[in-house]
Amino acid sequence: MSTARFYHAGCSVCISAEQTLLNLLDPALKVEVVHLGEQPQRIAEAELAGVKSVPAFVHDDQVLHLNFGASIDDLK
Amino acid sequence: MSTARFYHAGCSVCISAEQTLLNLLDPALKVEVVHLGEQPQRIAEAELAGVKSVPAFVHDDQVLHLNFGASIDDLK
């Protein structure tokens, strides 16, 4: 099972979604958590993956936008 | 691990989110998939759980709205 990425920006919506989702995922799945507020150099990578807002979960070119914390444009 | 519910309405956004998410969840988690288009009598239950749009995933009073397929108001 490949690695997934969870992009967030530290907002309360992000943290809540992270806690809900990550606890329920298959323990065999590796998830890299990327804080775009702290790692703005990775915003371009997130956009390329199709991320429009955070929190977002990316796996195998599939993007799940979870609730709505912030637009990725607002993180730039 | 308690049961989760995945509410959808058969739309392409719903099906795509379902395939992405359900494959990655912990195999120990039971997920009831509820098609609100086919079971409109369960719309009230979904709303009570906090579902505003589908697809949505509910677990332990936490709601994750995944991408955006349709507003729950449009399913009534």
Backbone of each chain as nested JSON, in Angstrom:
{
  "chains": [
    {"id": "A", "residues": [
      {"number": 1, "name": "MET", "atoms": {"N": [0.86, -1.195, 0.0], "CA": [0.0, 0.0, 0.0], "C": [0.891, 1.236, 0.0]}},
      {"number": 2, "name": "SER", "atoms": {"N": [0.64, 2.13, -0.924], "CA": [1.54, 3.261, -1.098], "C": [1.31, 4.329, -0.035]}},
      {"number": 3, "name": "THR", "atoms": {"N": [2.101, 5.372, -0.125], "CA": [2.031, 6.441, 0.864], "C": [0.975, 7.46, 0.477]}},
      {"number": 4, "name": "ALA", "atoms": {"N": [0.251, 7.934, 1.448], "CA": [-0.721, 8.997, 1.229], "C": [-0.179, 10.272, 1.865]}},
      {"number": 5, "name": "ARG", "atoms": {"N": [-0.754, 11.385, 1.469], "CA": [-0.349, 12.663, 2.066], "C": [-1.584, 13.397, 2.58]}},
      {"number": 6, "name": "PHE", "atoms": {"N": [-1.44, 13.94, 3.75], "CA": [-2.508, 14.757, 4.331], "C": [-1.969, 16.176, 4.429]}},
      {"number": 7, "name": "TYR", "atoms": {"N": [-2.536, 17.078, 3.621], "CA": [-2.095, 18.47, 3.632], "C": [-3.001, 19.277, 4.55]}},
      {"number": 8, "name": "HIS", "atoms": {"N": [-2.417, 20.07, 5.384], "CA": [-3.226, 20.92, 6.246], "C": [-2.487, 22.225, 6.5]}},
      {"number": 9, "name": "ALA", "atoms": {"N": [-3.136, 23.093, 7.275], "CA": [-2.518, 24.388, 7.552], "C": [-2.663, 24.753, 9.026]}},
      {"number": 10, "name": "GLY", "atoms": {"N": [-2.893, 23.747, 9.842], "CA": [-2.927, 23.995, 11.275], "C": [-4.218, 24.581, 11.809]}},
      {"number": 11, "name": "CYS", "atoms": {"N": [-5.185, 24.816, 10.922], "CA": [-6.44, 25.419, 11.386], "C": [-7.265, 24.381, 12.144]}},
      {"number": 12, "name": "SER", "atoms": {"N": [-8.26, 24.855, 12.873], "CA": [-9.032, 23.935, 13.71], "C": [-9.796, 22.922, 12.862]}},
      {"number": 13, "name": "VAL", "atoms": {"N": [-10.296, 23.365, 11.711], "CA": [-10.971, 22.42, 10.811], "C": [-9.999, 21.331, 10.357]}},
      {"number": 14, "name": "CYS", "atoms": {"N": [-8.765, 21.755, 10.074], "CA": [-7.748, 20.789, 9.624], "C": [-7.449, 19.761, 10.709]}},
      {"number": 15, "name": "ILE", "atoms": {"N": [-7.262, 20.239, 11.917], "CA": [-6.866, 19.346, 13.008], "C": [-7.981, 18.362, 13.325]}},
      {"number": 16, "name": "SER", "atoms": {"N": [-9.203, 18.86, 13.318], "CA": [-10.346, 17.995, 13.572], "C": [-10.457, 16.913, 12.499]}},
      {"number": 17, "name": "ALA", "atoms": {"N": [-10.319, 17.296, 11.248], "CA": [-10.396, 16.321, 10.151], "C": [-9.253, 15.323, 10.24]}},
      {"number": 18, "name": "GLU", "atoms": {"N": [-8.094, 15.816, 10.596], "CA": [-6.923, 14.933, 10.7], "C": [-7.162, 13.87, 11.772]}},
      {"number": 19, "name": "GLN", "atoms": {"N": [-7.661, 14.313, 12.92], "CA": [-7.88, 13.357, 14.009], "C": [-8.926, 12.321, 13.627]}},
      {"number": 20, "name": "THR", "atoms": {"N": [-10.001, 12.791, 12.978], "CA": [-11.062, 11.862, 12.578], "C": [-10.547, 10.862, 11.563]}},
      {"number": 21, "name": "LEU", "atoms": {"N": [-9.912, 11.374, 10.53], "CA": [-9.542, 10.502, 9.417], "C": [-8.369, 9.586, 9.748]}},
      {"number": 22, "name": "LEU", "atoms": {"N": [-7.319, 10.137, 10.296], "CA": [-6.105, 9.329, 10.442], "C": [-6.304, 8.148, 11.383]}},
      {"number": 23, "name": "ASN", "atoms": {"N": [-7.188, 8.333, 12.364], "CA": [-7.447, 7.224, 13.291], "C": [-8.202, 6.073, 12.646]}},
      {"number": 24, "name": "LEU", "atoms": {"N": [-8.849, 6.358, 11.533], "CA": [-9.714, 5.344, 10.916], "C": [-9.074, 4.671, 9.715]}},
      {"number": 25, "name": "LEU", "atoms": {"N": [-7.915, 5.166, 9.31], "CA": [-7.283, 4.6, 8.121], "C": [-6.628, 3.26, 8.43]}},
      {"number": 26, "name": "ASP", "atoms": {"N": [-6.452, 2.495, 7.388], "CA": [-5.764, 1.21, 7.478], "C": [-4.385, 1.424, 8.101]}},
      {"number": 27, "name": "PRO", "atoms": {"N": [-4.073, 0.704, 9.178], "CA": [-2.754, 0.877, 9.81], "C": [-1.602, 0.582, 8.845]}},
      {"number": 28, "name": "ALA", "atoms": {"N": [-1.876, -0.135, 7.767], "CA": [-0.82, -0.457, 6.813], "C": [-0.482, 0.709, 5.896]}},
      {"number": 29, "name": "LEU", "atoms": {"N": [-1.347, 1.714, 5.9], "CA": [-1.125, 2.863, 5.02], "C": [-0.214, 3.876, 5.706]}},
      {"number": 30, "name": "LYS", "atoms": {"N": [0.83, 4.258, 5.016], "CA": [1.687, 5.316, 5.551], "C": [1.127, 6.664, 5.119]}},
      {"number": 31, "name": "VAL", "atoms": {"N": [1.022, 7.569, 6.059], "CA": [0.492, 8.895, 5.744], "C": [1.526, 9.944, 6.144]}},
      {"number": 32, "name": "GLU", "atoms": {"N": [1.911, 10.739, 5.178], "CA": [2.79, 11.865, 5.468], "C": [1.913, 13.083, 5.718]}},
      {"number": 33, "name": "VAL", "atoms": {"N": [2.072, 13.699, 6.869], "CA": [1.294, 14.89, 7.198], "C": [2.138, 16.118, 6.855]}},
      {"number": 34, "name": "VAL", "atoms": {"N": [1.598, 16.969, 5.99], "CA": [2.342, 18.141, 5.513], "C": [1.614, 19.417, 5.955]}},
      {"number": 35, "name": "HIS", "atoms": {"N": [2.259, 20.199, 6.769], "CA": [1.712, 21.471, 7.252], "C": [2.175, 22.562, 6.286]}},
      {"number": 36, "name": "LEU", "atoms": {"N": [1.253, 23.024, 5.447], "CA": [1.64, 23.975, 4.399], "C": [1.929, 25.367, 4.959]}},
      {"number": 37, "name": "GLY", "atoms": {"N": [1.45, 25.632, 6.157], "CA": [1.8, 26.899, 6.783], "C": [3.273, 26.927, 7.171]}},
      {"number": 38, "name": "GLU", "atoms": {"N": [3.765, 25.766, 7.589], "CA": [5.168, 25.672, 8.009], "C": [6.084, 25.293, 6.854]}},
      {"number": 39, "name": "GLN", "atoms": {"N": [5.489, 24.711, 5.806], "CA": [6.292, 24.288, 4.655], "C": [5.709, 24.862, 3.367]}},
      {"number": 40, "name": "PRO", "atoms": {"N": [5.707, 26.196, 3.263], "CA": [5.079, 26.813, 2.081], "C": [5.749, 26.41, 0.765]}},
      {"number": 41, "name": "GLN", "atoms": {"N": [6.97, 25.927, 0.848], "CA": [7.647, 25.494, -0.374], "C": [6.992, 24.247, -0.983]}},
      {"number": 42, "name": "ARG", "atoms": {"N": [6.072, 23.645, -0.239], "CA": [5.393, 22.46, -0.769], "C": [3.991, 22.771, -1.299]}},
      {"number": 43, "name": "ILE", "atoms": {"N": [3.616, 24.043, -1.3], "CA": [2.296, 24.415, -1.818], "C": [2.177, 24.047, -3.306]}},
      {"number": 44, "name": "ALA", "atoms": {"N": [3.25, 24.282, -4.059], "CA": [3.21, 23.986, -5.498], "C": [2.977, 22.498, -5.736]}},
      {"number": 45, "name": "GLU", "atoms": {"N": [3.623, 21.682, -4.942], "CA": [3.449, 20.221, -5.05], "C": [2.002, 19.838, -4.755]}},
      {"number": 46, "name": "ALA", "atoms": {"N": [1.427, 20.466, -3.734], "CA": [0.038, 20.17, -3.381], "C": [-0.896, 20.581, -4.518]}},
      {"number": 47, "name": "GLU", "atoms": {"N": [-0.658, 21.757, -5.078], "CA": [-1.501, 22.225, -6.182], "C": [-1.409, 21.294, -7.377]}},
      {"number": 48, "name": "LEU", "atoms": {"N": [-0.197, 20.834, -7.646], "CA": [0.009, 19.923, -8.768], "C": [-0.771, 18.626, -8.559]}},
      {"number": 49, "name": "ALA", "atoms": {"N": [-0.921, 18.232, -7.32], "CA": [-1.679, 17.011, -7.003], "C": [-3.186, 17.256, -7.092]}},
      {"number": 50, "name": "GLY", "atoms": {"N": [-3.566, 18.527, -7.243], "CA": [-4.984, 18.827, -7.378], "C": [-5.62, 19.407, -6.13]}},
      {"number": 51, "name": "VAL", "atoms": {"N": [-4.811, 19.735, -5.148], "CA": [-5.345, 20.272, -3.895], "C": [-5.799, 21.727, -4.112]}},
      {"number": 52, "name": "LYS", "atoms": {"N": [-7.057, 21.985, -3.793], "CA": [-7.613, 23.34, -3.948], "C": [-7.817, 24.004, -2.6]}},
      {"number": 53, "name": "SER", "atoms": {"N": [-7.99, 23.194, -1.562], "CA": [-8.189, 23.729, -0.218], "C": [-7.649, 22.706, 0.767]}},
      {"number": 54, "name": "VAL", "atoms": {"N": [-7.445, 23.179, 1.98], "CA": [-7.021, 22.261, 3.041], "C": [-8.098, 22.22, 4.107]}},
      {"number": 55, "name": "PRO", "atoms": {"N": [-8.208, 21.135, 4.848], "CA": [-7.414, 19.927, 4.764], "C": [-7.752, 19.096, 3.508]}},
      {"number": 56, "name": "ALA", "atoms": {"N": [-6.751, 18.411, 3.008], "CA": [-6.943, 17.546, 1.847], "C": [-6.084, 16.297, 2.014]}},
      {"number": 57, "name": "PHE", "atoms": {"N": [-6.605, 15.227, 1.465], "CA": [-5.957, 13.932, 1.578], "C": [-5.695, 13.437, 0.155]}},
      {"number": 58, "name": "VAL", "atoms": {"N": [-4.453, 13.089, -0.129], "CA": [-4.081, 12.679, -1.484], "C": [-3.538, 11.263, -1.46]}},
      {"number": 59, "name": "HIS", "atoms": {"N": [-4.086, 10.432, -2.334], "CA": [-3.578, 9.074, -2.465], "C": [-3.732, 8.627, -3.917]}},
      {"number": 60, "name": "ASP", "atoms": {"N": [-2.624, 8.201, -4.522], "CA": [-2.684, 7.686, -5.897], "C": [-3.431, 8.615, -6.85]}},
      {"number": 61, "name": "ASP", "atoms": {"N": [-3.086, 9.878, -6.843], "CA": [-3.693, 10.861, -7.746], "C": [-5.147, 11.164, -7.436]}},
      {"number": 62, "name": "GLN", "atoms": {"N": [-5.671, 10.61, -6.36], "CA": [-7.025, 10.953, -5.941], "C": [-6.927, 11.982, -4.823]}},
      {"number": 63, "name": "VAL", "atoms": {"N": [-7.714, 13.033, -4.938], "CA": [-7.728, 14.069, -3.907], "C": [-9.076, 14.069, -3.214]}},
      {"number": 64, "name": "LEU", "atoms": {"N": [-9.051, 14.008, -1.902], "CA": [-10.267, 14.202, -1.119], "C": [-10.114, 15.508, -0.354]}},
      {"number": 65, "name": "HIS", "atoms": {"N": [-10.982, 16.469, -0.69], "CA": [-11.027, 17.705, 0.091], "C": [-11.978, 17.461, 1.254]}},
      {"number": 66, "name": "LEU", "atoms": {"N": [-11.491, 17.643, 2.452], "CA": [-12.247, 17.297, 3.654], "C": [-12.746, 18.573, 4.315]}},
      {"number": 67, "name": "ASN", "atoms": {"N": [-14.066, 18.699, 4.395], "CA": [-14.624, 19.928, 4.954], "C": [-13.919, 21.113, 4.294]}},
      {"number": 68, "name": "PHE", "atoms": {"N": [-13.806, 22.215, 4.953], "CA": [-13.128, 23.345, 4.319], "C": [-12.462, 24.173, 5.401]}},
      {"number": 69, "name": "GLY", "atoms": {"N": [-11.143, 24.209, 5.361], "CA": [-10.415, 25.014, 6.331], "C": [-9.96, 26.307, 5.703]}},
      {"number": 70, "name": "ALA", "atoms": {"N": [-9.239, 26.196, 4.588], "CA": [-8.7, 27.375, 3.922], "C": [-8.426, 27.046, 2.466]}},
      {"number": 71, "name": "SER", "atoms": {"N": [-8.621, 28.033, 1.629], "CA": [-8.252, 27.887, 0.222], "C": [-6.745, 27.852, 0.108]}},
      {"number": 72, "name": "ILE", "atoms": {"N": [-6.251, 27.082, -0.836], "CA": [-4.792, 27.014, -0.975], "C": [-4.237, 28.364, -1.411]}},
      {"number": 73, "name": "ASP", "atoms": {"N": [-5.048, 29.141, -2.1], "CA": [-4.591, 30.478, -2.511], "C": [-4.31, 31.368, -1.302]}},
      {"number": 74, "name": "ASP", "atoms": {"N": [-5.04, 31.123, -0.233], "CA": [-4.855, 31.942, 0.961], "C": [-3.589, 31.57, 1.731]}},
      {"number": 75, "name": "LEU", "atoms": {"N": [-2.973, 30.477, 1.356], "CA": [-1.758, 30.037, 2.057], "C": [-0.492, 30.59, 1.407]}},
      {"number": 76, "name": "LYS", "atoms": {"N": [-0.657, 31.174, 0.214], "CA": [0.541, 31.621, -0.517], "C": [1.103, 32.917, 0.036]}}
    ]},
    {"id": "B", "residues": [
      {"number": 1, "name": "MET", "atoms": {"N": [-14.088, -1.024, 17.509], "CA": [-14.231, 0.148, 16.615], "C": [-15.676, 0.209, 16.132]}},
      {"number": 2, "name": "SER", "atoms": {"N": [-16.296, 1.355, 16.312], "CA": [-17.719, 1.464, 16.012], "C": [-17.973, 1.556, 14.504]}},
      {"number": 3, "name": "THR", "atoms": {"N": [-19.242, 1.638, 14.169], "CA": [-19.63, 1.668, 12.763], "C": [-19.616, 3.107, 12.243]}},
      {"number": 4, "name": "ALA", "atoms": {"N": [-19.156, 3.253, 11.031], "CA": [-19.194, 4.553, 10.371], "C": [-20.244, 4.511, 9.273]}},
      {"number": 5, "name": "ARG", "atoms": {"N": [-20.665, 5.66, 8.84], "CA": [-21.619, 5.714, 7.739], "C": [-21.084, 6.596, 6.622]}},
      {"number": 6, "name": "PHE", "atoms": {"N": [-21.243, 6.125, 5.418], "CA": [-20.855, 6.908, 4.247], "C": [-22.139, 7.228, 3.495]}},
      {"number": 7, "name": "TYR", "atoms": {"N": [-22.498, 8.51, 3.496], "CA": [-23.72, 8.942, 2.808], "C": [-23.36, 9.428, 1.408]}},
      {"number": 8, "name": "HIS", "atoms": {"N": [-24.107, 8.973, 0.437], "CA": [-23.847, 9.461, -0.916], "C": [-25.155, 9.505, -1.687]}},
      {"number": 9, "name": "ALA", "atoms": {"N": [-25.063, 9.939, -2.927], "CA": [-26.274, 10.042, -3.731], "C": [-26.059, 9.493, -5.131]}},
      {"number": 10, "name": "GLY", "atoms": {"N": [-25.051, 8.649, -5.26], "CA": [-24.856, 7.989, -6.549], "C": [-24.172, 8.823, -7.609]}},
      {"number": 11, "name": "CYS", "atoms": {"N": [-23.831, 10.068, -7.272], "CA": [-23.194, 10.931, -8.279], "C": [-21.741, 10.499, -8.486]}},
      {"number": 12, "name": "SER", "atoms": {"N": [-21.146, 10.972, -9.571], "CA": [-19.791, 10.524, -9.891], "C": [-18.791, 10.981, -8.828]}},
      {"number": 13, "name": "VAL", "atoms": {"N": [-18.994, 12.175, -8.287], "CA": [-18.105, 12.641, -7.208], "C": [-18.21, 11.705, -6.007]}},
      {"number": 14, "name": "CYS", "atoms": {"N": [-19.456, 11.275, -5.735], "CA": [-19.678, 10.374, -4.591], "C": [-18.966, 9.044, -4.79]}},
      {"number": 15, "name": "ILE", "atoms": {"N": [-19.118, 8.501, -5.961], "CA": [-18.568, 7.172, -6.225], "C": [-17.048, 7.207, -6.194]}},
      {"number": 16, "name": "SER", "atoms": {"N": [-16.491, 8.259, -6.769], "CA": [-15.043, 8.411, -6.762], "C": [-14.52, 8.533, -5.327]}},
      {"number": 17, "name": "ALA", "atoms": {"N": [-15.192, 9.344, -4.506], "CA": [-14.758, 9.515, -3.114], "C": [-14.915, 8.213, -2.349]}},
      {"number": 18, "name": "GLU", "atoms": {"N": [-15.993, 7.512, -2.618], "CA": [-16.238, 6.245, -1.933], "C": [-15.123, 5.252, -2.237]}},
      {"number": 19, "name": "GLN", "atoms": {"N": [-14.776, 5.146, -3.517], "CA": [-13.735, 4.186, -3.892], "C": [-12.403, 4.546, -3.258]}},
      {"number": 20, "name": "THR", "atoms": {"N": [-12.083, 5.842, -3.258], "CA": [-10.814, 6.271, -2.68], "C": [-10.776, 6.004, -1.184]}},
      {"number": 21, "name": "LEU", "atoms": {"N": [-11.814, 6.444, -0.501], "CA": [-11.788, 6.387, 0.958], "C": [-11.965, 4.975, 1.504]}},
      {"number": 22, "name": "LEU", "atoms": {"N": [-12.958, 4.278, 1.004], "CA": [-13.288, 2.993, 1.636], "C": [-12.152, 1.983, 1.504]}},
      {"number": 23, "name": "ASN", "atoms": {"N": [-11.393, 2.089, 0.437], "CA": [-10.269, 1.167, 0.26], "C": [-9.136, 1.424, 1.233]}},
      {"number": 24, "name": "LEU", "atoms": {"N": [-9.113, 2.622, 1.805], "CA": [-7.976, 2.998, 2.651], "C": [-8.293, 2.92, 4.134]}},
      {"number": 25, "name": "LEU", "atoms": {"N": [-9.545, 2.662, 4.452], "CA": [-9.929, 2.628, 5.865], "C": [-9.468, 1.344, 6.538]}},
      {"number": 26, "name": "ASP", "atoms": {"N": [-9.368, 1.423, 7.825], "CA": [-9.007, 0.267, 8.638], "C": [-9.994, -0.869, 8.364]}},
      {"number": 27, "name": "PRO", "atoms": {"N": [-9.502, -2.037, 7.999], "CA": [-10.411, -3.163, 7.721], "C": [-11.281, -3.517, 8.922]}},
      {"number": 28, "name": "ALA", "atoms": {"N": [-10.885, -3.107, 10.112], "CA": [-11.672, -3.418, 11.313], "C": [-12.897, -2.515, 11.446]}},
      {"number": 29, "name": "LEU", "atoms": {"N": [-12.909, -1.44, 10.673], "CA": [-14.022, -0.496, 10.767], "C": [-15.165, -0.944, 9.864]}},
      {"number": 30, "name": "LYS", "atoms": {"N": [-16.347, -1.031, 10.438], "CA": [-17.518, -1.349, 9.624], "C": [-18.087, -0.051, 9.076]}},
      {"number": 31, "name": "VAL", "atoms": {"N": [-18.36, -0.04, 7.793], "CA": [-18.914, 1.156, 7.166], "C": [-20.242, 0.805, 6.507]}},
      {"number": 32, "name": "GLU", "atoms": {"N": [-21.274, 1.504, 6.906], "CA": [-22.573, 1.346, 6.257], "C": [-22.655, 2.402, 5.161]}},
      {"number": 33, "name": "VAL", "atoms": {"N": [-22.882, 1.971, 3.949], "CA": [-23.007, 2.908, 2.836], "C": [-24.492, 3.187, 2.605]}},
      {"number": 34, "name": "VAL", "atoms": {"N": [-24.862, 4.461, 2.682], "CA": [-26.273, 4.85, 2.572], "C": [-26.46, 5.719, 1.329]}},
      {"number": 35, "name": "HIS", "atoms": {"N": [-27.24, 5.248, 0.397], "CA": [-27.544, 5.987, -0.837], "C": [-28.816, 6.791, -0.581]}},
      {"number": 36, "name": "LEU", "atoms": {"N": [-28.641, 8.096, -0.392], "CA": [-29.791, 8.929, -0.02], "C": [-30.762, 9.139, -1.17]}},
      {"number": 37, "name": "GLY", "atoms": {"N": [-30.304, 8.9, -2.385], "CA": [-31.232, 8.975, -3.514], "C": [-32.213, 7.817, -3.481]}},
      {"number": 38, "name": "GLU", "atoms": {"N": [-31.722, 6.668, -3.039], "CA": [-32.577, 5.474, -2.976], "C": [-33.277, 5.344, -1.627]}},
      {"number": 39, "name": "GLN", "atoms": {"N": [-32.73, 6.013, -0.615], "CA": [-33.311, 5.933, 0.727], "C": [-33.57, 7.338, 1.269]}},
      {"number": 40, "name": "PRO", "atoms": {"N": [-34.457, 8.084, 0.605], "CA": [-34.684, 9.473, 1.029], "C": [-35.219, 9.577, 2.458]}},
      {"number": 41, "name": "GLN", "atoms": {"N": [-35.786, 8.494, 2.958], "CA": [-36.283, 8.531, 4.342], "C": [-35.139, 8.644, 5.345]}},
      {"number": 42, "name": "ARG", "atoms": {"N": [-33.913, 8.498, 4.892], "CA": [-32.781, 8.631, 5.815], "C": [-32.098, 10.0, 5.724]}},
      {"number": 43, "name": "ILE", "atoms": {"N": [-32.649, 10.892, 4.906], "CA": [-32.062, 12.236, 4.791], "C": [-32.098, 12.954, 6.149]}},
      {"number": 44, "name": "ALA", "atoms": {"N": [-33.225, 12.804, 6.865], "CA": [-33.351, 13.49, 8.166], "C": [-32.275, 13.011, 9.133]}},
      {"number": 45, "name": "GLU", "atoms": {"N": [-32.019, 11.726, 9.129], "CA": [-30.978, 11.147, 9.99], "C": [-29.599, 11.725, 9.635]}},
      {"number": 46, "name": "ALA", "atoms": {"N": [-29.356, 11.842, 8.333], "CA": [-28.072, 12.391, 7.887], "C": [-27.931, 13.844, 8.324]}},
      {"number": 47, "name": "GLU", "atoms": {"N": [-28.998, 14.608, 8.163], "CA": [-28.962, 16.017, 8.565], "C": [-28.712, 16.153, 10.062]}},
      {"number": 48, "name": "LEU", "atoms": {"N": [-29.349, 15.282, 10.826], "CA": [-29.194, 15.316, 12.278], "C": [-27.738, 15.037, 12.664]}},
      {"number": 49, "name": "ALA", "atoms": {"N": [-27.079, 14.227, 11.868], "CA": [-25.67, 13.919, 12.133], "C": [-24.749, 15.056, 11.694]}},
      {"number": 50, "name": "GLY", "atoms": {"N": [-25.341, 16.061, 11.012], "CA": [-24.524, 17.202, 10.604], "C": [-24.137, 17.209, 9.137]}},
      {"number": 51, "name": "VAL", "atoms": {"N": [-24.698, 16.301, 8.36], "CA": [-24.354, 16.214, 6.939], "C": [-25.001, 17.366, 6.176]}},
      {"number": 52, "name": "LYS", "atoms": {"N": [-24.186, 18.14, 5.491], "CA": [-24.682, 19.282, 4.713], "C": [-24.65, 18.996, 3.226]}},
      {"number": 53, "name": "SER", "atoms": {"N": [-23.76, 18.112, 2.824], "CA": [-23.637, 17.758, 1.411], "C": [-23.121, 16.336, 1.325]}},
      {"number": 54, "name": "VAL", "atoms": {"N": [-23.298, 15.735, 0.178], "CA": [-22.752, 14.406, -0.051], "C": [-21.68, 14.483, -1.136]}},
      {"number": 55, "name": "PRO", "atoms": {"N": [-20.721, 13.571, -1.136], "CA": [-20.543, 12.493, -0.178], "C": [-20.057, 12.997, 1.186]}},
      {"number": 56, "name": "ALA", "atoms": {"N": [-20.477, 12.27, 2.215], "CA": [-20.046, 12.605, 3.569], "C": [-19.831, 11.319, 4.356]}},
      {"number": 57, "name": "PHE", "atoms": {"N": [-18.883, 11.409, 5.263], "CA": [-18.492, 10.259, 6.061], "C": [-18.705, 10.637, 7.519]}},
      {"number": 58, "name": "VAL", "atoms": {"N": [-19.447, 9.818, 8.24], "CA": [-19.784, 10.134, 9.638], "C": [-19.251, 9.038, 10.545]}},
      {"number": 59, "name": "HIS", "atoms": {"N": [-18.539, 9.459, 11.581], "CA": [-18.043, 8.5, 12.568], "C": [-18.006, 9.192, 13.922]}},
      {"number": 60, "name": "ASP", "atoms": {"N": [-18.678, 8.608, 14.907], "CA": [-18.645, 9.146, 16.274], "C": [-18.935, 10.642, 16.324]}},
      {"number": 61, "name": "ASP", "atoms": {"N": [-20.002, 11.066, 15.68], "CA": [-20.41, 12.479, 15.693], "C": [-19.476, 13.399, 14.922]}},
      {"number": 62, "name": "GLN", "atoms": {"N": [-18.485, 12.834, 14.277], "CA": [-17.614, 13.651, 13.432], "C": [-18.087, 13.495, 11.995]}},
      {"number": 63, "name": "VAL", "atoms": {"N": [-18.203, 14.613, 11.298], "CA": [-18.613, 14.565, 9.888], "C": [-17.472, 15.043, 9.014]}},
      {"number": 64, "name": "LEU", "atoms": {"N": [-17.145, 14.253, 8.026], "CA": [-16.198, 14.701, 7.005], "C": [-16.965, 14.853, 5.704]}},
      {"number": 65, "name": "HIS", "atoms": {"N": [-17.032, 16.087, 5.213], "CA": [-17.613, 16.314, 3.892], "C": [-16.491, 16.142, 2.876]}},
      {"number": 66, "name": "LEU", "atoms": {"N": [-16.682, 15.245, 1.948], "CA": [-15.63, 14.874, 1.007], "C": [-15.927, 15.483, -0.356]}},
      {"number": 67, "name": "ASN", "atoms": {"N": [-15.031, 16.347, -0.806], "CA": [-15.277, 17.014, -2.083], "C": [-16.706, 17.552, -2.069]}},
      {"number": 68, "name": "PHE", "atoms": {"N": [-17.336, 17.685, -3.183], "CA": [-18.711, 18.176, -3.157], "C": [-19.466, 17.562, -4.322]}},
      {"number": 69, "name": "GLY", "atoms": {"N": [-20.45, 16.762, -3.985], "CA": [-21.277, 16.158, -5.03], "C": [-22.595, 16.883, -5.144]}},
      {"number": 70, "name": "ALA", "atoms": {"N": [-23.31, 16.985, -4.038], "CA": [-24.622, 17.619, -4.043], "C": [-24.951, 18.094, -2.643]}},
      {"number": 71, "name": "SER", "atoms": {"N": [-25.663, 19.203, -2.589], "CA": [-26.168, 19.682, -1.309], "C": [-27.263, 18.744, -0.843]}},
      {"number": 72, "name": "ILE", "atoms": {"N": [-27.354, 18.552, 0.452], "CA": [-28.398, 17.664, 0.96], "C": [-29.785, 18.257, 0.671]}},
      {"number": 73, "name": "ASP", "atoms": {"N": [-29.875, 19.567, 0.585], "CA": [-31.162, 20.188, 0.257], "C": [-31.639, 19.781, -1.14]}},
      {"number": 74, "name": "ASP", "atoms": {"N": [-30.693, 19.528, -2.014], "CA": [-31.069, 19.148, -3.379], "C": [-31.559, 17.706, -3.475]}},
      {"number": 75, "name": "LEU", "atoms": {"N": [-31.403, 16.959, -2.385], "CA": [-31.831, 15.552, -2.412], "C": [-33.251, 15.383, -1.894]}},
      {"number": 76, "name": "LYS", "atoms": {"N": [-33.804, 16.457, -1.34], "CA": [-35.137, 16.35, -0.731], "C": [-36.23, 16.318, -1.796]}}
    ]}
  ]
}
